[in-house]
Amino acid sequence: MLEKLPEYRTQLEDIDSRLSSPEVLSDMKKYKELMQERSHLAPVIEKMEEMITIRSEIEGSREMLKEESDAELIEMAKEDIAELEKRYEEAEKECRMLLIPPDPLEGKNIIMEIRAGTGGDEASLFAQDIFRMYSRYAEKKHWKIEIMSQSESGIGGLKEIVLSISGKDVYGSLRFESGVHRVQRVPETESGGRIHTSAITVAVLPEAEETDIEIRQEDLRIDVMRAGGPGGQCVNTTDSAVRITHIPTGIVVICQDEKSQIKNRAKAMRVLRARLYEAEEAKKQKERADARKSQVGSGDRSERIRTYNFPQNRVTDHRINLTLYKLDLVMEGELDEIIDALKLAAGEEALKEA
């Protein structure tokens, strides 16, 4: 692995040279691509240099061991070698993980869609709970949440909610949340104490920038209408709700949360752009589709990925066979243990393929 270090150093020097050229400085897309390459390559070189330093220290300690006759010093040298070998092994493992090519969508913000599935009112209540769980997690990460659209049920649950989440490593952390989330608990409406099973679906879409995908105006049908939902000021009194239909794909997006038609249209376009971008990425990059069939799951919305069992305070991620008896904490946004395990599993799978 270390034999590649001179090659990587040359690549980094070439990237740095190109980054300072007028041609690249005037092309923000190319500049961004090169910066992403650099951010992947620089830590690899740094870790390899650390490995070389440790290996040199090990060789120095072994040479000293050959020449030393004092028993106490020999024992100390052996302990040093054992500690250095452990450090080398850890650095080598970290380096292998760093060598995994980054997902091209890694730095993206996301559009998340949460929808109640089977289970009626109980499913809508669970959709509300899952939205709250992700909101708490986002707060802990200092991410920003913006509600794009939502549809409430009559008992305080959510039939559907679409939101954007922006911040550092949002897509990298939440990319594996797409799929069916199943809940097992006694509903508030159940008088007999029986455990019911309900489900919701979560979709995580990388949010596309305008330069990522072209949407032709002639491919859109835009309708305006009066907003539905509970009554109140400025509700059902103006044509502020917007429905955008992308004619070639049949994708329909409706936004009505804002009082302004212009704001609703802007939000609807962001959601539409994210859905089209996801579809385009799936077509272009078959290797990503193959990776999604690995042990961390396909990200398909029809795939059951996790079960939340309230009576046993248990949450199980079925893709990596991870079970934690701390559902109460998970529902408060303590998701790091699950998300880190999913990241590690995905990394190990990518390393095998590489």
N, C-alpha and C positions, 0 to 999 in steps of 0.2 A: 504493500500500500504506500509506503514512504517513497518508493521509487518514482511515484508520480509527482512528488513535490516540486522538482525543477520545472516540470511542465505547467503546474498550477501557478507557480510564481510568474512564469512568462505570460500566461493568460491574464493574470491580474495586472501586470505592467501594461499589457496591450489595452485592457479595459480603461485603466487610468489615463492612458494617452488619448484614447478616443473620447473620453468624457470631457477633456479640456479643448477638444477641437471645435471650431466655430460651427461646423456642419451639424454636430450632435447637439451643441448648446442651443441651436435654433430649431431643433426637432424634439419637442418635449416627450413624444411617445418613445423615440429611440433612446433619449436620455433616461427615461424611466426604466426601460428594458435593461439597459446597461447597469444601472444602479441596482436592479434586482439581481442581476448576475453577480455583481460585486459583493452584495450582501450575503450571497450564498457561498462564494468562493473564499472570501477573506477569513471567516471563522475556521474553514477547513485547513487553510495554510497555517493559521495560528495554532490550531490543535496539533497539526503534524510537527511543527517546530517544538511544541511542548514535549511531544513524544520523543523527538531526537535528543532533547536536553535530558530527559529522564533516562533514556537508554545510555547516554554518555555517563551519567552518574552511576548507573548500575555497573557499567564496565570498569569505572574507576574504583568502585568499592570492591569488585572482584579481584582486581589487580592488587589492591592493598591487602586483601585477604591472603593472597598467595605469599606475600612478603612478611606478613605479621606473625610473630611468635607468641605474643602476650594473649593469654586465654580470654581475658576480659575484653580486650580490644577486638579479638576475633568474634566473640559473641555479639558485640555491638555492631560490627560490620555485617554479620549475618542478619541481624534485625533490620538494619538499614536496607539491605538488599531485598528482604521480604516486603518491606513497606514500599520501596520503589517499584518493585514488580507489580504490586497491587495497584499503585497509581498508574503504571503504564497500561495495565489491563483495562482500567476504567477509562483512561484517555483514548485508548484504541477503540473501545466500544462507542464512546461519544463521537469519535471521528467517523466511524462507520455510519452513524445516524446522520451526521452532518453532510455526508456524501450523497444522501438520498436527494434526488432532484426535488426542489420545492414544487408544490402544486401551483400552477400558473394563476390560480384564483386566490392564493393564500392571503393576500393583502386586501381583499375586497370586504366591503361592508355587506350586509345581507338584507333581504326581504324575507321575513318569516310569516308563514301562513298557518294558523291553528284552526282546525275545524272539528266540531262535534261529529262523532260517527254513530256507531250502534250504541243504543242505551237511552235514547230519548233525553228527558230532562237531566238525568244523572250524567250523561255524556257532556251536556252543555256546562254543567257545574264543574266537571273535571277539566274541561277546556279553560274555564276561568282560573282554576287552580294552577294549571300548567303555565298559563300566561303570567300569573303572579310569580311562579317559580323562576321563569326566565327573566322576569323583571328584576327580582331580587339578585339573581346572578349577575345581571348587567350592572346593577348598582355597585356591587362589590368590585367589578372590573372597571368601574368609572366609564362605562359605555353610555351612549345616548340612545334613547328609545323615542320613536315617533310613531304614533298610531296613524295608519293610512286609511283604514276603514274597519268597521266592526258591526256585527249584528247580534243583538242581545236576545236571550230567551225570556219568557215571561216570569221566570223565578229567579232572575239575577245571574243566570249563567251566560255563556257565549255560544251562539251558534257558529260564529266565525269571527276571527280577528286577523287583520293583516297589519304588520308593523315593520318598520325599518329599525335596524340596530347598527350603529356606527361606532367605531373605536379601533383600538389596536388589537389585531389578531381575532377579530370577530368571526370571520368565516373559518379560520383555522380551528377555532374552539368549538363552533356549533355546527360544522358541516355534517357531522354524523348523527344529528338529531332528527333528520328526515325519516319518516316512517310512522307506523302505528304504535301508539302508546296505550297500553291496556291498564285499566284500573279494576281492582277487586276490593270492594268495601260495602258497608251497609249504608244505603242512601238515606238521607234525612227524611225522605217521604215514606220509608219502609217501616211499618209499625211492628212487623213480625221479627225483626232482627236478622233477616236473611241477607247473605252476602250476594251482591249483584256484580256482574262483570260488564263493563262498558269500555268503549274505546274512542279515541280521537286520532286525528292525523295531523302531523306536523310536516311542513315543507320548508326547507331552507334554500333560498335562491341567492346566488351571488348578485349583488346590485351592480348593474352595468352602468358605465358612464356613456355619455352621448357618443363618444368616439369609439366605443367598443362594438356598437351595432347600429346599423342604419335602418331607420324606419321611414318608409316613404309615406308622405301625407296622403297620396291617392289610395294607399292600402288601408286607410282607417275610415271607419264610420263612427262619427261622434254624435251622440244623442244627449240632450239635456232634459231633465225632468224635475219634478218636485221631490224633495227628500222625504223619505218615509221614516217611520219610527215614532217614538213618543212625541206628544205635542209640546208646544212651548214657543217662545219668541223666535222668529226667523225660521221656524220649521214648517214645512208644507205651505209656505207663503210665497216663495220665489223658486224659479227654476234653477237651483244651485247644484243639484246632483248631476253627475256626469257618467255616462256609460260609453266606453270606447271598445269598439270591436275591430280586431285585426283580421281583415277579410281573408287573406291567404291561409291563415292557420285556424281561424274561428275562435281565437282566444278573446274572451270578454272580461273587461275589468270595470267595476263600478265603484265610484267614490262619492260619498255624500256627507262626510263628517264635517267638512268646512262650510261656513256660510257663503263663502265666495266660490262662484263657478270656476274662476281662474285657478284658485288653489286646488280645488277638487280635480280639475283637469291635469294639473302638474303632478299631483300625487298618483293619479291613474296612469299617467305616462311612465312614471318611475316603476310601478308594478308591472306594467306591460313590458317595458324594456327588460326587466329582470327575468320575466318568464320566457321571453324570446331568446335572451342571451343564454339561459340555461339550456334551452332546446338546441341552440346552435352549437354550444360547447359539447353537448352529448353526441352530436353528429360528427363534429370535427375530431374529437379525441376518443377513439374507441378504447385506447388503453385505460382511460379513466373509468369507462364503463366496465372493463374487465376487472379493474381493481375493486370496484364497488361490489363485485360478486365474491370477494374474499371474505375472510372471517369477520370483518367489521361491517359487512352487509352492503347491500346495493344502494341504499339511500332511497329505494323505491317506496312510494307512499303506501303501497299495499303490504309492505313487509312489516310484520310485528317485530319491533326491536326491543321493547322494554315493558315490564310488568310492575305495577305499583300496588303492592298488597298491604292495605292499611291495617287489617287485624293483626298481622304479624310484624308490622313496622319494617317490611322488607321491600327492597327494590332489586330487580334482576334485569341485567342487560343480556339478552339472549345471544347476541352475536359473539361475545367474548366470554360467556359463562361467568359473568361477574355478579355476585350477590352480596348486598350490603344490608345489614339490619339497622339502618339509620334513616328510614324513609322520612321521619319527621324533620330531620336536618336537610335532607335533599329537597323537600318541598319548600324550605326556607331559602333555597338558592345555593346550598352547599353542594355544588356539582363537580368541583375540581377532581375528586377522586375518580369519578366515572369518566369524565372527559379526558383526563390524563391517561387512563388505562386504554381508552379507545385510540388516542393518538399513538401510544406506544405500540399497540397491536397493528395499527396501520403502517407505522414506520418499519416494524419488523417484517411485515408482509412485503412492503416495497423493497426492502433490503434483499430479501430472498429473490425477488424478481430481477433486481439489478444484478 
